[in-house]
Amino acid sequence: MITALRSIIFYLGYLVVLLLTSCVFVPIGFLLPYKARAWLITRFNWFVLIWLRLTCGIRTEVEGIENLPKNQTMVILSNHQSEWETIYLQLVAQPMSTVLKRELLKIPFFGWGLAALKPIAVDRAKPAAAMKQVLRQGKERLEEGLSVLVFPEGTRTEPGSRGSHKKGGAMLAANAGVPILPVAHNGGEHWTSRALQKKSGTIKVVFGPLIQTEGRHANEIHAEVTAWLESQVDRISELPAPTSHDVDASTTNDSKAS
């Protein structure tokens, strides 16, 4: 009951600031250069993380902060468990473009803010077209000086299980000749899939060393990133590691996807 009450209070504040951001900050942002617009709109992200800590007791512990490069475009590859990382990771590098499903842009208010941040909005029902779009628009964003955030699993994966990692992010980085920043976290264990079950505690985030891509094949890069992400997610998770059956299924699915 207490967890549900704290979650309700969180969402009330979330909604108020979302409306403010969408109706005031977003229109103002379109009058500004993109970098200034992104900074202004992502004040919403800062508020959410602070408000989450105050209302739900969810903190963030960061490992590998020294691996974050300064003033360098890159492809950021992260596991995907919840809405939390979509909010947190937009603050890791600015300016940034995020690969996301296009349906999110249709959400009133919330979608307006996303649309203002130059996302790469794909149709997940058409994977081949989505891959081409990520490679084309992703390279354009990188050439503009924006880093690109990609979730290789494509959709959220429940904590304690593994999704199939797609290699579009590795291909984008290899084609553009930019490094990859791998990021692992256990955000879904606290920002759960149930709206009123935000569990107090500490979300752990690990920034890995930059993975260089120049002169390397996308398959090799993809394998390295996937191995790192899975090992780090298992290490920091507060839940039991996936069973051997889960791992075999993930490997099989991934080989089919590639």
RODO-2510 file (C-alpha; in nm, 4 decimals, decimal comma):
residues 258
     n   res          X          Y          Z
     1     m     0,0000     0,0000     0,0000
     2     i     0,2814     0,2429     0,0880
     3     t     0,4634     0,1601    -0,2373
     4     a     0,1457     0,2249    -0,4371
     5     l     0,0830     0,5556    -0,2588
     6     r     0,4379     0,6752    -0,3218
     7     s     0,4048     0,5750    -0,6873
     8     i     0,0814     0,7746    -0,7204
     9     i     0,2484     1,0831    -0,5727
    10     f     0,5379     1,0336    -0,8159
    11     y     0,3080     1,0198    -1,1171
    12     l     0,1151     1,3277    -1,0083
    13     g     0,4356     1,5315    -1,0107
    14     y     0,5475     1,3583    -1,3306
    15     l     0,2249     1,4587    -1,5060
    16     v     0,2391     1,8227    -1,3948
    17     v     0,5956     1,8697    -1,5174
    18     l     0,5232     1,6742    -1,8369
    19     l     0,2423     1,9169    -1,9201
    20     l     0,4671     2,2137    -1,8432
    21     t     0,7479     2,0762    -2,0586
    22     s     0,5209     1,9885    -2,3513
    23     c     0,3179     2,3094    -2,3530
    24     v     0,5911     2,5596    -2,2639
    25     f     0,9443     2,4224    -2,3028
    26     v     0,8872     2,2373    -2,6317
    27     p     0,7432     2,5418    -2,8203
    28     i     1,0231     2,7606    -2,6848
    29     g     1,2758     2,4923    -2,7756
    30     f     1,1872     2,5029    -3,1445
    31     l     1,3014     2,8663    -3,1467
    32     l     1,6456     2,7651    -3,0184
    33     p     1,9471     2,5886    -3,1743
    34     y     1,9151     2,2133    -3,1329
    35     k     2,1717     2,1784    -2,8546
    36     a     1,9987     2,4456    -2,6455
    37     r     1,6585     2,2912    -2,7239
    38     a     1,7747     1,9483    -2,6087
    39     w     1,9167     2,0943    -2,2877
    40     l     1,5915     2,2757    -2,2125
    41     i     1,3590     1,9831    -2,2812
    42     t     1,5701     1,7317    -2,0887
    43     r     1,5251     1,9377    -1,7710
    44     f     1,2163     1,7164    -1,7555
    45     n     1,4465     1,4133    -1,7295
    46     w     1,6415     1,5697    -1,4426
    47     f     1,3189     1,6430    -1,2575
    48     v     1,1902     1,2866    -1,3011
    49     l     1,5067     1,1333    -1,1558
    50     i     1,5117     1,3715    -0,8583
    51     w     1,1378     1,3320    -0,7991
    52     l     1,1718     0,9532    -0,8223
    53     r     1,4298     0,9594    -0,5463
    54     l     1,2240     1,1891    -0,3219
    55     t     0,8915     1,0094    -0,3627
    56     c     0,9881     0,6453    -0,4195
    57     g     1,3322     0,6227    -0,2622
    58     i     1,4979     0,5049    -0,5857
    59     r     1,8604     0,6124    -0,6126
    60     t     2,1262     0,5631    -0,8786
    61     e     2,4735     0,4165    -0,8304
    62     v     2,7155     0,4619    -1,1202
    63     e     3,0211     0,2524    -1,2017
    64     g     3,2702     0,3353    -1,4759
    65     i     3,1925     0,7065    -1,4953
    66     e     3,5519     0,7570    -1,6115
    67     n     3,4606     0,5745    -1,9343
    68     l     3,2274     0,8546    -2,0453
    69     p     3,4033     1,0444    -2,3249
    70     k     3,3820     1,4207    -2,3528
    71     n     3,2888     1,5992    -2,6741
    72     q     3,2767     1,2807    -2,8814
    73     t     2,9958     1,1375    -3,0895
    74     m     2,9297     0,7681    -3,0324
    75     v     2,6694     0,4949    -3,0448
    76     i     2,5364     0,4069    -2,6999
    77     l     2,4110     0,0491    -2,6618
    78     s     2,2147    -0,0440    -2,3506
    79     n     1,9938    -0,3218    -2,2226
    80     h     1,6254    -0,2260    -2,2031
    81     q     1,4072    -0,3087    -1,9009
    82     s     1,1864    -0,0063    -1,8314
    83     e     1,1078     0,3571    -1,8991
    84     w     1,3753     0,4570    -1,6478
    85     e     1,6742     0,4106    -1,8806
    86     t     1,5056     0,6006    -2,1642
    87     i     1,4926     0,8979    -1,9276
    88     y     1,8329     0,8531    -1,7636
    89     l     2,0389     0,7792    -2,0736
    90     q     1,9202     1,0897    -2,2591
    91     l     2,1304     1,2807    -2,0062
    92     v     2,4486     1,0802    -2,0642
    93     a     2,5491     1,2594    -2,3839
    94     q     2,4138     1,5763    -2,5398
    95     p     2,3123     1,6291    -2,8075
    96     m     2,1627     1,2834    -2,8650
    97     s     1,9163     1,1019    -3,0889
    98     t     1,7296     0,7927    -2,9668
    99     v     1,6065     0,5001    -3,1739
   100     l     1,2483     0,4335    -3,0652
   101     k     0,9186     0,2918    -3,1886
   102     r     0,7223     0,5515    -3,3809
   103     e     0,4030     0,4884    -3,1808
   104     l     0,5592     0,6792    -2,8909
   105     l     0,5437     1,0023    -3,0923
   106     k     0,1636     0,9733    -3,1048
   107     i     0,1262     0,9907    -2,7255
   108     p    -0,0189     1,3333    -2,6346
   109     f     0,2255     1,5651    -2,4562
   110     f     0,4910     1,2952    -2,3999
   111     g     0,5334     1,2366    -2,7727
   112     w     0,5703     1,6082    -2,8397
   113     g     0,8843     1,6247    -2,6290
   114     l     1,0273     1,3140    -2,7928
   115     a     0,9621     1,4496    -3,1410
   116     a     1,1541     1,7678    -3,0588
   117     l     1,4700     1,5670    -2,9816
   118     k     1,5368     1,4364    -3,3337
   119     p     1,4577     1,0699    -3,2654
   120     i     1,4890     0,7893    -3,5167
   121     a     1,1316     0,6630    -3,5056
   122     v     1,0968     0,3181    -3,6619
   123     d     0,8111     0,0847    -3,7437
   124     r     0,8929    -0,2338    -3,5533
   125     a     0,6419    -0,4275    -3,7656
   126     k     0,8786    -0,3811    -4,0608
   127     p     1,2208    -0,4904    -3,9297
   128     a     1,4043    -0,4765    -4,2632
   129     a     1,2874    -0,1208    -4,3309
   130     a     1,3603    -0,0255    -3,9697
   131     m     1,7189    -0,1514    -4,0020
   132     k     1,7766     0,0543    -4,3181
   133     q     1,6271     0,3597    -4,1483
   134     v     1,8522     0,3226    -3,8425
   135     l     2,1614     0,2905    -4,0603
   136     r     2,0681     0,5863    -4,2826
   137     q     1,9277     0,8298    -4,0263
   138     g     2,1722     0,7165    -3,7603
   139     k     2,4672     0,8072    -3,9825
   140     e     2,3045     1,1425    -4,0603
   141     r     2,2642     1,2148    -3,6876
   142     l     2,6253     1,1189    -3,6162
   143     e     2,7457     1,3452    -3,8960
   144     e     2,5416     1,6272    -3,7403
   145     g     2,7346     1,5754    -3,4166
   146     l     2,4642     1,3825    -3,2280
   147     s     2,5349     1,0589    -3,0444
   148     v     2,2812     0,7819    -3,1086
   149     l     2,1177     0,5701    -2,8369
   150     v     2,0120     0,2190    -2,9407
   151     f     1,8523    -0,0597    -2,7368
   152     p     1,9730    -0,3786    -2,9116
   153     e     1,6876    -0,5840    -2,7643
   154     g     1,4438    -0,3586    -2,9493
   155     t     1,1818    -0,3849    -2,6771
   156     r     1,1725    -0,4129    -2,3012
   157     t     1,2946    -0,7358    -2,1446
   158     e     1,1765    -0,8314    -1,7970
   159     p     1,4536    -0,8379    -1,5348
   160     g     1,5846    -1,1888    -1,4823
   161     s     1,5375    -1,2839    -1,8491
   162     r     1,7214    -1,2170    -2,1723
   163     g     1,6049    -1,0709    -2,4979
   164     s     1,7456    -1,1264    -2,8448
   165     h     2,0112    -0,8661    -2,9251
   166     k     1,9914    -0,7212    -3,2756
   167     k     2,3079    -0,5959    -3,4417
   168     g     2,1774    -0,2725    -3,5955
   169     g     2,3645    -0,0596    -3,3412
   170     a     2,6932    -0,2393    -3,4089
   171     m     2,6402    -0,2034    -3,7837
   172     l     2,5695     0,1686    -3,7477
   173     a     2,8842     0,2265    -3,5420
   174     a     3,0989     0,0201    -3,7796
   175     n     2,9643     0,1976    -4,0901
   176     a     3,0138     0,5399    -3,9334
   177     g     3,3504     0,4550    -3,7779
   178     v     3,2499     0,5792    -3,4316
   179     p     3,3047     0,4028    -3,0975
   180     i     3,0392     0,2262    -2,8933
   181     l     2,9685     0,3037    -2,5291
   182     p     2,8091    -0,0077    -2,3709
   183     v     2,5793     0,0550    -2,0742
   184     a     2,4318    -0,2049    -1,8380
   185     h     2,1768    -0,1408    -1,5623
   186     n     1,9068    -0,3061    -1,3512
   187     g     1,6502    -0,0268    -1,3799
   188     g     1,3561    -0,2594    -1,4346
   189     e     1,4016    -0,4126    -1,0905
   190     h     1,2932    -0,0840    -0,9318
   191     w     1,0970     0,0965    -1,2060
   192     t     0,8904    -0,2148    -1,2670
   193     s     0,6441    -0,2911    -1,5458
   194     r     0,3623    -0,2314    -1,2942
   195     a     0,2934     0,1410    -1,2663
   196     l     0,2228     0,1372    -0,8916
   197     q     0,5134    -0,0896    -0,8014
   198     k     0,8125     0,1413    -0,7975
   199     k     1,0402    -0,0378    -0,5502
   200     s     1,2742     0,1668    -0,3334
   201     g     1,6442     0,0858    -0,3547
   202     t     1,9397     0,1530    -0,5780
   203     i     1,9521     0,1222    -0,9551
   204     k     2,3020     0,0226    -1,0602
   205     v     2,4465     0,1572    -1,3856
   206     v     2,7727     0,0426    -1,5437
   207     f     2,9449     0,2355    -1,8236
   208     g     3,1893     0,0074    -2,0028
   209     p     3,5109     0,1075    -2,1780
   210     l     3,4606     0,2465    -2,5279
   211     i     3,4595    -0,0245    -2,7927
   212     q     3,6423     0,0876    -3,1041
   213     t     3,4888    -0,0096    -3,4381
   214     e     3,7211     0,1117    -3,7137
   215     g     3,8454    -0,1721    -3,9324
   216     r     3,6271    -0,4303    -3,7569
   217     h     3,3342    -0,6365    -3,8853
   218     a     2,9910    -0,5630    -3,7376
   219     n     2,9450    -0,9284    -3,6335
   220     e     3,2609    -0,9195    -3,4236
   221     i     3,1591    -0,5920    -3,2612
   222     h     2,8063    -0,7178    -3,1969
   223     a     2,9356    -1,0330    -3,0276
   224     e     3,1669    -0,8302    -2,8016
   225     v     2,8944    -0,5850    -2,6996
   226     t     2,6374    -0,8600    -2,6379
   227     a     2,8775    -1,0618    -2,4216
   228     w     2,9667    -0,7543    -2,2169
   229     l     2,6050    -0,6458    -2,1670
   230     e     2,4832    -0,9898    -2,0624
   231     s     2,7707    -1,0487    -1,8202
   232     q     2,7322    -0,7063    -1,6583
   233     v     2,3531    -0,7264    -1,6288
   234     d     2,3904    -1,0667    -1,4598
   235     r     2,6575    -0,9261    -1,2263
   236     i     2,4613    -0,6258    -1,0996
   237     s     2,1156    -0,7837    -1,0991
   238     e     1,9438    -0,8406    -0,7671
   239     l     1,7569    -1,1330    -0,9248
   240     p     1,8807    -1,4851    -1,0090
   241     a     2,0725    -1,5064    -1,3365
   242     p     1,8821    -1,6478    -1,6363
   243     t     1,8781    -2,0271    -1,6510
   244     s     2,0795    -2,2144    -1,9091
   245     h     1,7528    -2,2696    -2,1002
   246     d     1,6965    -1,8938    -2,1226
   247     v     2,0532    -1,8371    -2,2396
   248     d     2,0287    -2,1041    -2,5095
   249     a     1,6998    -1,9600    -2,6329
   250     s     1,8486    -1,6118    -2,6495
   251     t     2,1511    -1,7363    -2,8409
   252     t     1,9316    -1,9220    -3,0876
   253     n     1,7077    -1,6209    -3,1436
   254     d     2,0047    -1,3905    -3,1883
   255     s     2,1686    -1,6130    -3,4459
   256     k     1,8441    -1,6171    -3,6445
   257     a     1,8168    -1,2379    -3,6260
   258     s     2,1691    -1,1910    -3,7533
***
